[in-house]
Amino acid sequence: MSMFEGIPVDVGVIYEGERIRRKDMYVELGGPNIKEKFELTRVKKPEEVEDGKVSIIGSDIKDMEEGKSYPLGILIEVAGPKLEPELEGVIERRIHEYCNFIEGFMHLNQRYDIWLRLSKKSFQKGLNSFQYIGKVLHTLFKSELPIIEKMQVTFITDPEKVKELYNEALQIYEARDARARGLKDEEVDKFYGCVLCQSFAPTHVCVITPQRYSNCGAISWFDGRAAASIDPKGPVFPIEKGELLDPVKGEFSGVNETAKKRTLGEITKVWLYTAFGYPHTSCGCFEGVAFYIPEVDGFGIIHRGYKDIAVNGLPFSTLADSTAGGRQVDGFHGISIEYMRSPKFLQADGGWKRVVWIPKEVKERVKDFIPTELVGKIATEEDAKTIDELKAFLKERNHPIVEQWKEEVVAVEEAVPAEAVEEMAPGPIITAPTLPITAGGFKIILKDAKIYAKKVIIRQIKTEKSKKR
Ligand code: SF4
């Protein structure tokens, strides 16, 4: 008898990675159109949990209107003698994986940012109640993580109730993150890796260190350690740090070896604390993107919830597309909010001194971790909406990057005549493991690119700052 007897659709690992486009969806739960949504796991006393119980507070799927988006909270309560509150984050992250096992049911992101879709096809097959989804989750959690003795699932769609619990959930996430702060990368000899997102980005492996929280913001180093110990064959595993090859960029021989092995040779080197060279790969679940702005030689940061366009004229979705997919793209870097609170945050690139623009909402959240003298020098959408406004703001506030501009102009003027033509010796002029080119509405990605040229023309661009000098 199948484990999933009575479930109207198929359930299995083959459905992981399945995308449901808007035109194919029956309903959407959470997602960008809904402010309040969450998923949360709590460890409870055995008497507080009724094993196998699935409750629905608010409308069930069958009462929802086709094509609409609804708020959703998923609350999973578990009990078992070996369960500790430290395991809540780890169990919670599995909701993503197990929901994606259900045919025609897509789950993206995590915590306060969940985005689910049910396909029309699966709805027509009879998947019209959260009861079925709860039953699948119960079966999968209990068979994969035997440490869970009792489990009950509650789906909340009543908007008022979702709102109330959403605010509580935010406090619980913050308390979890705060617990994990303080430990340094230098103080441990193991990091943890996670390949849960390889179903969407096959060349992605998260390297979770005490000071580099996972990209999704849902797994700390402590969570990684707990996950690897309760489920040694699961997606989270220990990484021996090995030799420290570069303390500033954050290169470790053990991390390189693991990345190579887990990505079947696609990624051979990872620099943990930089967005250039061999940056940590980005799957698609990152909470935010640090994007390089060449005009000011600084970084902008945008988070998933930011609805407007960023200061460089691009929305989150476009910046995320340039970043995601398990690649190492210079200057496009998937990050978690918690990593922004780390002293190792973009350390090799200048850290906060290199950040020039950030949405106000995120700035408020991480304000206490930005060096005090820089807080007023980093623009938000209220200070700058365009690159020109950003330049003016940075100059007016005397952001440290402005000094950098002066040095660069002097260096360029000394080194380069207005136009120089250089005959090239044989051999490539550019080599890059991944080189994205955007042309005529298409994006072309060159792998292991080597570009040859007979001549290189270097022409000085007359920028505002060079014209003035
Ligand atoms: S973003 Fe990273 S840590 Fe988070 S689930 Fe995906 S692979 Fe794991």
Residues whose N, C-alpha, C, O or C-beta is under 5 A from the ligand:
A	BS01	SF4	C194 V195 L196 C197 C206 S214 N215 C216 I219 C285
